[in-house]
Amino acid sequence: MAIDARTRQILWGRAGATCAFPACRRLLVRDATKDDREVLVGEIAHIVAQSSGGPRRDADPPGGSIDGYGNLILLCHEHHELVDQQPYTYPLERLVQFKIDHEDWVRTRLSREHQFDELSMPVQTVTETVFSTIMPVTSLPHLIFSGECTLTENAVRPLITWPKDSRVYVPFIIRGGKLYAFNNMQHCESPFVNIVNPASAKRHRLEDWLAKPETARWYVELLNRTLNKITGRLGLKLDKIHHRYYFEPDDSGSDKRISYQSVAGVRAERNVAWNPHFRNTGEAKRYWEHMALGLRFQKLGQSGWGLAIRPERRFTIDGFVLLDGKATGRKSTQRKSRMYNFDLLQEVQFWRDFLSQGKPRISCLFGEQALIIDNTLMNASITWPEVIGDHANRMTASYEDDLFTLADLREINDFDDCYEKTDELETDGDL
């Protein structure tokens, strides 16, 4: 008995003219050429063989008929040969499941009205806020100052005239025999007055620097140097190899704890550098764990910037000496595998609270301009199906301005107003 035409059409149609072997799904129709018509390269395979002694012949054919629809599967030539040459690897039950899964895949992707068959559609949706790990930058230094410098960075540091105002930062880099900084080196009271002659100092527009890859990279380096200053003042250490900041214990052998505002908006404490203990025995483990983070400035769109927070871990032998790399990687992977969305949000909340010291923004002054990072997490509202019984943890932590933070903000706005009124700025033609 041969396979009738109607059964062939149904099989080809339900298989979507593609191979039913998992992960193959090869298209079994070749396009016509200018000289020849289309070609069908698929093969209709019998799950239980037609011939006596063929593959899986000792089993009863699915559907009861050798040439019936239930005993047929559409395959490419390669996988037809494979399943027939390896009948013990591909028994009847497995091929039947291949066929069911493949036809279901075709049905759900090619027919919209059937894509939710056998699923219960939610009766209502819920709108929730989804938080990113990025804090928006609301103010950037608009000017970069430069001056000739033949010294190394280590030789420059002792010659800097450090500002009396502790809020003022002095990040700098030396590239190509020139010192670059956000502080105004054209002023006689510049922190770099002992290194760069104010009369010969140049200044450059931010937009001009961002238009060139090399100077754009230098600008980000200056921003990163500012991060080093912020974190250093907060007592964080810098891991130069892995480009991350981390806590060390204040005293050898003593855990370090920090108070912060939690996601729930209440004060809480957590370990930031500690010697873990076994739960069952209370015995100290043979390593220390440290909270760490990576920080990176990211350009968002045409003109926006943000500071991305990446919570990490550092592992040491005694709180100071780094643990072997293999052991560190294994422990770090274990931590990440147990960190779900809300766990990550808790860690990001800790870091934004710590970096801002509980203030509405992180303010870095450079004398006449500033870098301002808003203490919020960029977020979006998303409407999706409600999960019955799910009670999501809401972000209720907030930060309000006081008289001091408002005064700082007014001072920074005055800097920006001054910048906007500047008509012509000198530029260095070498850049």
N, C-alpha and C positions, 0 to 999 in steps of 0.2 A: 504493500500500500504506500503510495507517495503522499508527500505533504501537499494539501490542496492550496490553491491560490489565495483563498480568503485567510487561511491560517498564516501564510507567509506575510500578507499585508498587515495583519494585526501585530505579528511579532516585530516586523520592521518599524511599524508606527509606534508601538509602546516602548521600543528600545531607542527611539529617536535617531535611528540610523547610525548609532554609535556602538562601539564594542562594550559588552556588559562586564568585561573583566575589570576588577577594582583598579582604580587609578589609571586605566588605559583610556577608555572613552574616545578612542580614535574614530574620526569620521569615516564612515564606510561607503561614502559616495564620492567619486572623483569627478571634477568638473569636465565638461566637454571642451575639446580643443576646436580650432577652426576646421580641422579635418575629420574629427571623430566625435561621436556622441558621448554622453555621460556613462560612467562605468560603476557598477556595484562591486565593491571589493570585500564586502562582508560575507560571512559564511554562517549558515544555519546549522548549528551543532546539536546532535542528540545527546541529552544528558545520560540516558540509558541507551546504549548502542543498538542500531538496527540489526547488525549482523551477529550471529552466534559467536561467542567468544570475544566480542568487542568489549571496550571499556564499560565497566559498571553493569554488564549484561545480566549478572546474577540478581540484580535488584528489580523490583517492580517499577515500571515507568510512572513518574508523577502524572496524575490525571487519568491513568489507566490505559493510555494509548501511546504506542511507540512514536507515531507521527502526529500525535495531538499537541496542541499548544503548550500544555503543561510540561511536556518532555523536551521542549526546544529552547535554545538560548542563542542569541545573536552574538557572534564573536568575530574578531579579525583573524586572519590566517595564522598569525603567530600564536595567539592564545588558544585557538582551536587545536593546533598541534600540541601545545603544552598540556592542556587538560586531558587530551586523549592519550598522550604518551606517559602521563603521571596520574593514573586513575586512583592510586592510593592516597596521593597528596590532595587530589581534588575528587573526593567522593560525591555521591549523589546529593547529600544534604548540603554540602558546601556550594555546589553549583546552583542548586535551587535558591539558596540565600543570595548568591551573586545576582541572579536574575531579579529577585524581589527587590533588592536594594537598588539595583540599577534602574529599574522601571519606576521606582518611587522617586529616585533622583530626577529622572526625566520629567515625570508628572509635576513635581513641585516647582521645577524651574521653568517649564514651558507653559504652564497653565496657572494663571494667577488665581482663578476662582477655586482651584483645588489646593493651593499652597498651605492652607491652614486646616485641611482635612484631618480629622481625628485629634485636633487640638481645641482646647476650650479658650475662646477669645475672652480677654478681660472685660468685665462689665464697666469698669471706670479707670480713668488715668489719674496720675498725680504729678504735680509740678514741683520739682526739687532743684536746689542749687548745687551745681557740681563745681568743685574748686580745683584750680590748677595749682602748680607748685611755683608759680611766678608772681613776684611782687612788681608792680609797675614803677618805672622810673618817671617821675613827674618833672624833674628839672635836671638838665645836663650842663656841664661847663661849656659855654659857647666859644671860648677862646683858648688857644694853646699858645704859650710863650716859649721862645727859644733863644739860645745864645751860644756863642762859640765856647767849647770846653774841651780841653785836652786831658783832663783828669779821668780816672776811673771812678765808678760809683762809690767804691769804698773810700776813696780819697776825698770825695765830695762831702760825704755825710758829716765829718767833724767840722767842716767849714760853714755849714748851714746855720743861719741865725734863726733859731726856733722861735716862732710867734709866742707872745705872752698869752694870747687867747687860746686856751686848750681845745677849742672847737675847730681851729684851723688846722687843716692837714697839709702836708708838704710832699706829695708823691712826685717822683721824677724818673726819667729814663735818659740814657745817653745813647745816641745813635748817630753814627757818621761824624763824630767830632763835635756834636751839638747836644746841649742839655735841653730837654723839653719838660715843661711843667704847666700846671693849671694856675699857679700863682703868678701875679703880674710882676715880671722881672724888669719892667720899665720903671718901676717905682724905686726910689732911693732906699725905702725900707723893706725891700724884697728879701725874703728868706735866703735868696741866692746872691745877694749883693757882693759877697766876698768871692764869688765864683764867676759871675757874669756882670759885665759893665752895663748898668741900666741904659746908657746912651746907645749901646749897640744891640740891645735886645730886640727881637722881632715878635710880632704876634700874628696869629693865623686864625681864620674862621673855621668853625667846626664843619660847615657844609663843604668847604674846600678840601678838608682832610678826608672826609668820608667819601669823596668822589674818587679817591685814589686808593687802591688796595694796600699799598705799603703804609701810608700814613693812617689809613683806617685801622690797620692792625696796631700801629703805635698808640692810637687813641684808646683802643681797648686795653692795651698793656697799662696805660696810665690809670684807667678805671680799675684794673685788677690790682695795681699797686695801692690804690685807695682802699680796696677791700682788705689788703694785708694790714693796713694801718687800723682799720675799724676792728678787725678781729684781734689784732695784737693788743689793742687797748682793753679789750674784753677778756684778755687772758688766754685766748686760744693759741694753740701751737700750729705751725704750718708744716705739713708734710709735702716737701717740694717734689718728691718723686711721684706721688700719686695726686698731686694738686688738690689737697683737701685740708681742712682745718679740723682740729680735734682738741678735746680736753685732756689735761694731765691731772693727776691727784695733787693737792696742795702739799701733802705730807706723804712720805714713803709709807706704804702699808695701810693708808687710810682712804676709804671711799670718798669720792667727791659728789655732793648733791647740790642741785640748783632749784630754786623756787621759781615758778612761772605761772602764767595764766593758761589754764587748760582750754580745750575745745569747748567745754561746757561753761566757760567764763568764770571759773572759780580758781583760787590759788591752790597750787599743788606743788609737790616736790618730786624729783626723780633723780635717780643715779645717772651721772654723766661720765664717771670713770670709777670702775668698781671691780672687785674680785668676786666673781660668781661663786656660789656654793651649791653642792648637791642637795636636792630637795629631801631625799630620804635620810641622809646622815648628817647634813649640815656642814660637811667637810668642805674646805675651800678648794676650788679647782686650781689647776696649774697654769692659769692664764688670767689676764685682766682684759676687760672689755671697755672700750671708750666710745662715746658718741662722737661722730664726725660728720662733716658735710662738705659737699662740693658746691661752690658758688660760681655762677657764670653769667655774664651779661649777654643778653640776646637782643638782636634787632627785631622788632615786631612791625611788619609792614613797611611803609615808606619812611615814617618818622618816629614811630614808637620804639621804646626800649623797655626791657624788663630784666629783673634779676632772678634767675632760676635757682631754686634750692633743691639740692639732691642729698637727702639723708644717707649717711653711710656708717660704717663701723671700723674701728681700728682695734687690733688685738696685740697685746704685749705680754712679756713674760712676768714682769713685776710692776707694771704701771708706767714703765719708761722704755725698756729695751724691747724693740719690735720682735714679735713672734715670727717663727719661720714662715716663709711665704706659702708653702703647701698647706700648713695647718690654718693659716689665716684665710686662704681661699675657701677651704672647706667650711669653716665656721661662718664666714660671711655669706656663703650660699645657703646655709641652714637658716640664718636669720631672715634673709630675703624670702625664702620659701614660706615662712610663717607670717609674713607681713602683708596684710590685706589692705583694701582701700582705706578703711577707717584708721588702721594702724599707721599707715603712711601719713594721713591727715594729722594725726596726733603729733608725729615727729616734726612735720612741717610747721605746725602751730608752735611747738616748743622753740624751734629755731627762729621763727619770725618774732616771737616775743623776746627771746634772748638778744638777738641782734639789735632790736630797736629799744631794748631796755624798757619795754612796756609803754613806749611813746607812740603817737600816731604815725611817725615817720622817722627814717634814718637821715639825718642831716650832716653833710660833710662840707664844710666851708673851706674855700681856698683864698680868702681875703675879699675879693670883689665878685666872686661867682661861687656856685655851689652845685653839688650833686645831691639830689633829693630822691629817696626811695620810699614810696608810700607803703605804710604797714598794713596792706590789705593783700589778699590773694585774688588774682584775676579769676573770674568765675563766669558761669553762664547758667541760665535757667533752662531746664530740659523737662519736657512733658513726656512721660512714658507710662506703660501699663503698671498699675499698682499691684504690688505683691502683698496679698492678704496676710496680715499678721506681722509684716515687716515694719519695724519702728526704727527708722534711720536716725543716726546721731547727728543732730544739727549743730552747725557752727554758731555758737552764741558769744564767743570771745569778741570784745570790742575795745577800742582805744579812743579816748576823748581828749581833745585839746585842753590844756590849761593855760594860764597866763604866760608861762615861760615858753611853751611850745608855740603859742600864737605870736609871741614877740620874735622868736627865731624865724617864723614863717614870714612875718612882715619885713624883716631885715633881708631875707632872701628875695622877696618880691621886689624890694628896692634895687637889688643887684640886677635883676632881670629888666626892670624899667630903664636902668642906666644903660644896659647893653643895647636895648632897642633904640635908644636915642643916639647911639654912636653912628656917625655917618660913614666915614672912610677909615678903614683899618689897613695898616701896613701888612704886606705879605712878603714872605721870602721866596723869591723867584726860583730858588733851587728845588723847591718841592713840587 
